[in-house]
Amino acid sequence: MFRRVLFTVAVVLAGSSALGQIGNPAGMGVDTRMARPGVPAPHQTNNQDRLFAQLATAGGLAEVELGNLAGGKAKADAVKQFADMMVSDHSDANRKLKELADAAKIPLSDQLDPEHSLLRERLQTLEADAFDAAYIKAQIVDHQKTAQLLAWEISMGEDGDLQRLASSLLPVVLDHLRRAQEIHGLLTGASVRLPPETLAEMEHRQ
Protein backbone atom coordinates (compact mmCIF):
# COMPACT_ATOMS: atom_id res chain seq x y z
CA MET A 1 0.00 0.00 0.00
CA PHE A 2 2.77 2.43 0.95
CA ARG A 3 4.73 2.04 -2.25
CA ARG A 4 1.55 2.07 -4.36
CA VAL A 5 0.54 5.44 -2.91
CA LEU A 6 3.96 6.92 -3.54
CA PHE A 7 3.99 5.55 -7.07
CA THR A 8 0.59 7.17 -7.67
CA VAL A 9 1.91 10.55 -6.48
CA ALA A 10 4.96 10.25 -8.72
CA VAL A 11 2.80 9.39 -11.75
CA VAL A 12 0.49 12.34 -11.14
CA LEU A 13 3.40 14.73 -10.82
CA ALA A 14 5.10 13.35 -13.90
CA GLY A 15 1.92 13.81 -15.91
CA SER A 16 1.37 17.35 -14.68
CA SER A 17 4.94 18.55 -15.33
CA ALA A 18 4.70 19.91 -11.77
CA LEU A 19 4.90 23.71 -11.76
CA GLY A 20 4.33 23.84 -15.50
CA GLN A 21 0.64 23.27 -14.76
CA ILE A 22 0.21 26.26 -12.44
CA GLY A 23 -3.06 27.89 -13.45
CA ASN A 24 -4.16 24.70 -15.25
CA PRO A 25 -5.85 26.07 -18.40
CA ALA A 26 -7.54 22.71 -18.95
CA GLY A 27 -9.33 22.96 -15.61
CA MET A 28 -10.74 26.50 -15.81
CA GLY A 29 -14.40 27.14 -15.15
CA VAL A 30 -16.42 28.92 -17.82
CA ASP A 31 -16.77 32.00 -15.58
CA THR A 32 -13.03 32.34 -14.87
CA ARG A 33 -11.74 35.90 -15.09
CA MET A 34 -8.41 36.27 -16.87
CA ALA A 35 -5.38 38.35 -16.00
CA ARG A 36 -4.21 37.82 -19.58
CA PRO A 37 -5.05 35.24 -22.25
CA GLY A 38 -4.71 31.75 -20.80
CA VAL A 39 -3.81 32.98 -17.31
CA PRO A 40 -6.54 33.10 -14.61
CA ALA A 41 -6.78 36.23 -12.49
CA PRO A 42 -5.72 35.76 -8.85
CA HIS A 43 -8.01 33.74 -6.58
CA GLN A 44 -9.99 32.14 -9.41
CA THR A 45 -10.91 28.63 -8.30
CA ASN A 46 -12.37 25.52 -9.85
CA ASN A 47 -14.12 22.60 -8.14
CA GLN A 48 -10.79 20.86 -7.52
CA ASP A 49 -9.39 23.89 -5.69
CA ARG A 50 -12.43 24.17 -3.45
CA LEU A 51 -12.54 20.48 -2.62
CA PHE A 52 -8.79 20.44 -2.03
CA ALA A 53 -8.99 23.38 0.40
CA GLN A 54 -11.81 21.76 2.35
CA LEU A 55 -10.24 18.30 2.53
CA ALA A 56 -6.77 19.65 3.32
CA THR A 57 -8.25 21.80 6.08
CA ALA A 58 -10.04 18.80 7.58
CA GLY A 59 -6.80 16.83 7.54
CA GLY A 60 -4.75 19.69 8.94
CA LEU A 61 -7.15 20.32 11.81
CA ALA A 62 -6.99 16.63 12.67
CA GLU A 63 -3.18 16.59 12.63
CA VAL A 64 -3.07 19.40 15.19
CA GLU A 65 -5.87 18.00 17.36
CA LEU A 66 -4.46 14.46 17.40
CA GLY A 67 -0.92 15.75 17.77
CA ASN A 68 -1.92 17.61 20.92
CA LEU A 69 -3.59 14.46 22.20
CA ALA A 70 -0.52 12.36 21.45
CA GLY A 71 1.76 14.88 23.12
CA GLY A 72 0.05 14.08 26.41
CA LYS A 73 -0.66 10.35 25.98
CA ALA A 74 2.19 8.85 23.95
CA LYS A 75 4.66 6.59 25.72
CA ALA A 76 7.57 6.49 23.26
CA ASP A 77 9.74 9.59 22.95
CA ALA A 78 9.79 9.19 19.17
CA VAL A 79 6.00 9.34 19.08
CA LYS A 80 5.92 12.41 21.32
CA GLN A 81 8.47 14.17 19.13
CA PHE A 82 6.54 13.26 15.99
CA ALA A 83 3.32 14.57 17.54
CA ASP A 84 5.01 17.87 18.43
CA MET A 85 6.22 18.17 14.84
CA MET A 86 2.68 17.55 13.56
CA VAL A 87 1.29 20.35 15.72
CA SER A 88 3.98 22.80 14.62
CA ASP A 89 4.11 21.97 10.89
CA HIS A 90 0.38 21.57 10.37
CA SER A 91 -0.51 24.68 12.37
CA ASP A 92 1.69 26.64 9.99
CA ALA A 93 0.22 24.91 6.92
CA ASN A 94 -3.33 25.44 8.21
CA ARG A 95 -2.69 29.17 8.63
CA LYS A 96 -1.34 29.52 5.09
CA LEU A 97 -4.21 27.52 3.63
CA LYS A 98 -6.82 29.57 5.47
CA GLU A 99 -5.32 32.81 4.21
CA LEU A 100 -5.54 31.61 0.61
CA ALA A 101 -9.01 30.13 1.07
CA ASP A 102 -10.28 33.37 2.61
CA ALA A 103 -8.86 35.34 -0.31
CA ALA A 104 -10.60 32.99 -2.76
CA LYS A 105 -13.82 33.01 -0.69
CA ILE A 106 -13.71 29.25 -0.08
CA PRO A 107 -15.66 28.38 3.10
CA LEU A 108 -13.77 26.15 5.53
CA SER A 109 -14.84 24.27 8.63
CA ASP A 110 -13.09 24.83 11.95
CA GLN A 111 -14.34 21.54 13.43
CA LEU A 112 -13.07 17.98 13.17
CA ASP A 113 -14.83 15.95 10.50
CA PRO A 114 -16.80 12.84 11.60
CA GLU A 115 -14.02 10.41 10.60
CA HIS A 116 -11.39 12.13 12.72
CA SER A 117 -13.80 12.72 15.58
CA LEU A 118 -14.31 8.97 15.80
CA LEU A 119 -10.58 8.39 15.59
CA ARG A 120 -9.97 10.84 18.44
CA GLU A 121 -12.58 9.09 20.57
CA ARG A 122 -10.95 5.72 19.93
CA LEU A 123 -7.46 7.03 20.69
CA GLN A 124 -8.67 8.56 23.95
CA THR A 125 -9.56 5.07 25.19
CA LEU A 126 -6.04 3.71 24.58
CA GLU A 127 -2.92 3.98 26.70
CA ALA A 128 0.84 3.48 26.39
CA ASP A 129 1.98 1.07 23.66
CA ALA A 130 -1.54 0.57 22.30
CA PHE A 131 -1.99 4.31 21.90
CA ASP A 132 1.38 4.76 20.21
CA ALA A 133 0.71 2.00 17.69
CA ALA A 134 -2.80 3.20 16.84
CA TYR A 135 -1.76 6.86 16.54
CA ILE A 136 1.18 6.15 14.25
CA LYS A 137 -0.83 3.77 12.10
CA ALA A 138 -3.49 6.47 11.65
CA GLN A 139 -0.76 8.97 10.78
CA ILE A 140 0.53 6.73 8.03
CA VAL A 141 -2.92 6.41 6.50
CA ASP A 142 -3.65 10.14 6.76
CA HIS A 143 -0.33 11.18 5.26
CA GLN A 144 -0.77 8.76 2.37
CA LYS A 145 -4.13 10.41 1.64
CA THR A 146 -2.69 13.90 2.02
CA ALA A 147 0.19 13.20 -0.37
CA GLN A 148 -2.29 12.07 -3.01
CA LEU A 149 -4.51 15.10 -2.35
CA LEU A 150 -1.61 17.52 -2.76
CA ALA A 151 -0.47 15.87 -5.99
CA TRP A 152 -4.05 16.07 -7.28
CA GLU A 153 -4.23 19.82 -6.57
CA ILE A 154 -0.86 20.41 -8.24
CA SER A 155 -2.13 18.63 -11.33
CA MET A 156 -5.79 19.71 -11.47
CA GLY A 157 -6.20 23.00 -9.57
CA GLU A 158 -6.83 26.39 -11.14
CA ASP A 159 -5.82 28.78 -8.35
CA GLY A 160 -2.07 29.27 -8.76
CA ASP A 161 -1.54 30.23 -5.13
CA LEU A 162 -3.22 27.04 -3.91
CA GLN A 163 -1.20 24.97 -6.38
CA ARG A 164 2.05 26.57 -5.25
CA LEU A 165 1.13 25.93 -1.60
CA ALA A 166 0.38 22.27 -2.42
CA SER A 167 3.71 21.99 -4.23
CA SER A 168 5.60 23.42 -1.24
CA LEU A 169 3.79 21.13 1.21
CA LEU A 170 4.17 17.86 -0.67
CA PRO A 171 7.86 17.27 0.25
CA VAL A 172 7.02 18.06 3.89
CA VAL A 173 4.14 15.57 3.93
CA LEU A 174 6.31 12.92 2.26
CA ASP A 175 8.91 13.47 4.98
CA HIS A 176 6.22 13.12 7.65
CA LEU A 177 5.08 9.91 6.00
CA ARG A 178 8.61 8.54 5.93
CA ARG A 179 9.15 9.41 9.59
CA ALA A 180 5.84 7.80 10.57
CA GLN A 181 6.83 4.63 8.73
CA GLU A 182 10.19 4.59 10.50
CA ILE A 183 8.53 5.01 13.91
CA HIS A 184 6.07 2.26 13.02
CA GLY A 185 9.06 0.05 12.29
CA LEU A 186 10.59 0.88 15.67
CA LEU A 187 7.34 0.08 17.46
CA THR A 188 6.60 -3.16 15.62
CA GLY A 189 9.93 -4.33 14.23
CA ALA A 190 8.40 -4.32 10.74
CA SER A 191 10.15 -1.51 8.92
CA VAL A 192 8.80 -0.53 5.50
CA ARG A 193 10.98 2.50 4.89
CA LEU A 194 10.76 4.19 1.52
CA PRO A 195 13.81 3.54 -0.68
CA PRO A 196 15.90 6.76 -0.68
CA GLU A 197 16.13 6.86 -4.48
CA THR A 198 12.33 6.79 -4.80
CA LEU A 199 11.84 9.68 -2.37
CA ALA A 200 14.65 11.67 -4.02
CA GLU A 201 13.05 11.24 -7.44
CA MET A 202 9.63 12.39 -6.19
CA GLU A 203 11.03 15.43 -4.37
CA HIS A 204 13.05 16.36 -7.46
CA ARG A 205 9.80 16.77 -9.37
CA GLN A 206 8.71 19.68 -7.16
C-alpha positions as CSV (number, residue, x, y, z in Angstrom):
1,M,0.0,0.0,0.0
2,F,2.8,2.4,1.0
3,R,4.7,2.0,-2.3
4,R,1.6,2.1,-4.4
5,V,0.5,5.4,-2.9
6,L,4.0,6.9,-3.5
7,F,4.0,5.5,-7.1
8,T,0.6,7.2,-7.7
9,V,1.9,10.5,-6.5
10,A,5.0,10.2,-8.7
11,V,2.8,9.4,-11.7
12,V,0.5,12.3,-11.1
13,L,3.4,14.7,-10.8
14,A,5.1,13.4,-13.9
15,G,1.9,13.8,-15.9
16,S,1.4,17.3,-14.7
17,S,4.9,18.6,-15.3
18,A,4.7,19.9,-11.8
19,L,4.9,23.7,-11.8
20,G,4.3,23.8,-15.5
21,Q,0.6,23.3,-14.8
22,I,0.2,26.3,-12.4
23,G,-3.1,27.9,-13.4
24,N,-4.2,24.7,-15.2
25,P,-5.8,26.1,-18.4
26,A,-7.5,22.7,-19.0
27,G,-9.3,23.0,-15.6
28,M,-10.7,26.5,-15.8
29,G,-14.4,27.1,-15.2
30,V,-16.4,28.9,-17.8
31,D,-16.8,32.0,-15.6
32,T,-13.0,32.3,-14.9
33,R,-11.7,35.9,-15.1
34,M,-8.4,36.3,-16.9
35,A,-5.4,38.4,-16.0
36,R,-4.2,37.8,-19.6
37,P,-5.0,35.2,-22.2
38,G,-4.7,31.8,-20.8
39,V,-3.8,33.0,-17.3
40,P,-6.5,33.1,-14.6
41,A,-6.8,36.2,-12.5
42,P,-5.7,35.8,-8.8
43,H,-8.0,33.7,-6.6
44,Q,-10.0,32.1,-9.4
45,T,-10.9,28.6,-8.3
46,N,-12.4,25.5,-9.9
47,N,-14.1,22.6,-8.1
48,Q,-10.8,20.9,-7.5
49,D,-9.4,23.9,-5.7
50,R,-12.4,24.2,-3.4
51,L,-12.5,20.5,-2.6
52,F,-8.8,20.4,-2.0
53,A,-9.0,23.4,0.4
54,Q,-11.8,21.8,2.3
55,L,-10.2,18.3,2.5
56,A,-6.8,19.7,3.3
57,T,-8.2,21.8,6.1
58,A,-10.0,18.8,7.6
59,G,-6.8,16.8,7.5
60,G,-4.8,19.7,8.9
61,L,-7.1,20.3,11.8
62,A,-7.0,16.6,12.7
63,E,-3.2,16.6,12.6
64,V,-3.1,19.4,15.2
65,E,-5.9,18.0,17.4
66,L,-4.5,14.5,17.4
67,G,-0.9,15.8,17.8
68,N,-1.9,17.6,20.9
69,L,-3.6,14.5,22.2
70,A,-0.5,12.4,21.4
71,G,1.8,14.9,23.1
72,G,0.1,14.1,26.4
73,K,-0.7,10.4,26.0
74,A,2.2,8.9,24.0
75,K,4.7,6.6,25.7
76,A,7.6,6.5,23.3
77,D,9.7,9.6,23.0
78,A,9.8,9.2,19.2
79,V,6.0,9.3,19.1
80,K,5.9,12.4,21.3
81,Q,8.5,14.2,19.1
82,F,6.5,13.3,16.0
83,A,3.3,14.6,17.5
84,D,5.0,17.9,18.4
85,M,6.2,18.2,14.8
86,M,2.7,17.6,13.6
87,V,1.3,20.4,15.7
88,S,4.0,22.8,14.6
89,D,4.1,22.0,10.9
90,H,0.4,21.6,10.4
91,S,-0.5,24.7,12.4
92,D,1.7,26.6,10.0
93,A,0.2,24.9,6.9
94,N,-3.3,25.4,8.2
95,R,-2.7,29.2,8.6
96,K,-1.3,29.5,5.1
97,L,-4.2,27.5,3.6
98,K,-6.8,29.6,5.5
99,E,-5.3,32.8,4.2
100,L,-5.5,31.6,0.6
101,A,-9.0,30.1,1.1
102,D,-10.3,33.4,2.6
103,A,-8.9,35.3,-0.3
104,A,-10.6,33.0,-2.8
105,K,-13.8,33.0,-0.7
106,I,-13.7,29.2,-0.1
107,P,-15.7,28.4,3.1
108,L,-13.8,26.1,5.5
109,S,-14.8,24.3,8.6
110,D,-13.1,24.8,12.0
111,Q,-14.3,21.5,13.4
112,L,-13.1,18.0,13.2
113,D,-14.8,15.9,10.5
114,P,-16.8,12.8,11.6
115,E,-14.0,10.4,10.6
116,H,-11.4,12.1,12.7
117,S,-13.8,12.7,15.6
118,L,-14.3,9.0,15.8
119,L,-10.6,8.4,15.6
120,R,-10.0,10.8,18.4
121,E,-12.6,9.1,20.6
122,R,-10.9,5.7,19.9
123,L,-7.5,7.0,20.7
124,Q,-8.7,8.6,23.9
125,T,-9.6,5.1,25.2
126,L,-6.0,3.7,24.6
127,E,-2.9,4.0,26.7
128,A,0.8,3.5,26.4
129,D,2.0,1.1,23.7
130,A,-1.5,0.6,22.3
131,F,-2.0,4.3,21.9
132,D,1.4,4.8,20.2
133,A,0.7,2.0,17.7
134,A,-2.8,3.2,16.8
135,Y,-1.8,6.9,16.5
136,I,1.2,6.2,14.2
137,K,-0.8,3.8,12.1
138,A,-3.5,6.5,11.7
139,Q,-0.8,9.0,10.8
140,I,0.5,6.7,8.0
141,V,-2.9,6.4,6.5
142,D,-3.7,10.1,6.8
143,H,-0.3,11.2,5.3
144,Q,-0.8,8.8,2.4
145,K,-4.1,10.4,1.6
146,T,-2.7,13.9,2.0
147,A,0.2,13.2,-0.4
148,Q,-2.3,12.1,-3.0
149,L,-4.5,15.1,-2.4
150,L,-1.6,17.5,-2.8
151,A,-0.5,15.9,-6.0
152,W,-4.1,16.1,-7.3
153,E,-4.2,19.8,-6.6
154,I,-0.9,20.4,-8.2
155,S,-2.1,18.6,-11.3
156,M,-5.8,19.7,-11.5
157,G,-6.2,23.0,-9.6
158,E,-6.8,26.4,-11.1
159,D,-5.8,28.8,-8.4
160,G,-2.1,29.3,-8.8
161,D,-1.5,30.2,-5.1
162,L,-3.2,27.0,-3.9
163,Q,-1.2,25.0,-6.4
164,R,2.0,26.6,-5.2
165,L,1.1,25.9,-1.6
166,A,0.4,22.3,-2.4
167,S,3.7,22.0,-4.2
168,S,5.6,23.4,-1.2
169,L,3.8,21.1,1.2
170,L,4.2,17.9,-0.7
171,P,7.9,17.3,0.3
172,V,7.0,18.1,3.9
173,V,4.1,15.6,3.9
174,L,6.3,12.9,2.3
175,D,8.9,13.5,5.0
176,H,6.2,13.1,7.7
177,L,5.1,9.9,6.0
178,R,8.6,8.5,5.9
179,R,9.1,9.4,9.6
180,A,5.8,7.8,10.6
181,Q,6.8,4.6,8.7
182,E,10.2,4.6,10.5
183,I,8.5,5.0,13.9
184,H,6.1,2.3,13.0
185,G,9.1,0.0,12.3
186,L,10.6,0.9,15.7
187,L,7.3,0.1,17.5
188,T,6.6,-3.2,15.6
189,G,9.9,-4.3,14.2
190,A,8.4,-4.3,10.7
191,S,10.1,-1.5,8.9
192,V,8.8,-0.5,5.5
193,R,11.0,2.5,4.9
194,L,10.8,4.2,1.5
195,P,13.8,3.5,-0.7
196,P,15.9,6.8,-0.7
197,E,16.1,6.9,-4.5
198,T,12.3,6.8,-4.8
199,L,11.8,9.7,-2.4
200,A,14.6,11.7,-4.0
201,E,13.0,11.2,-7.4
202,M,9.6,12.4,-6.2
203,E,11.0,15.4,-4.4
204,H,13.1,16.4,-7.5
205,R,9.8,16.8,-9.4
206,Q,8.7,19.7,-7.2
